[in-house]
C-alpha cells in the first residue's frame, strides 16, 4: 500500500496514526516518521511498523 492508501484506511476506520501505534505497542513518533517516508525501514521497529502498516512486504522482502 502507499502512504495515501494507509491514511485513507486509517481515516475509514476512524483511527489516527497515534491510536494505531499505541494499540500495537509502537512508538507514535516513529510510526509518524515511517508513514511520512522519513525512515528507510531497513531494520528494527521502523521495519516492523512499515510491515504492519502494509507499506513493506514481510519475510519475502530482502531489503
C-alpha positions, -999 to +999 in steps of 0.1 A: +000+000+000+010+036-004+011+063+023-021+077+009-038+043+010-028+037+046-040+072+056-073+065+038-077+031+056-070+047+090-095+075+083-121+050+071-117+032+105-118+065+124-083+059+137-053+082+139-018+070+134-012+076+171-042+054+180-029+027+156+006+029+171-005+028+207-028-002+200+001-021+186+028-010+211+048+010+186+063+044+192+039+071+180+066+094+167+084+066+149+051+055+133+045+090+120+080+092+106+076+058+088+042+068+074+057+102+062+086+083+045+113+098+067+127+065+077+143+038+054+127+010+074+155-015+068+156-030+103+142-027+138+110-012+149+108+010+118+107-021+096+082-037+119+059-006+116+062-005+078+053-042+076+023-038+100+011-007+080+014-027+048+040-003+034+066-030+031+065-067+024+073-092+052+095-122+051+100-124+014+113-088+012+151-089+012+160-053+015 
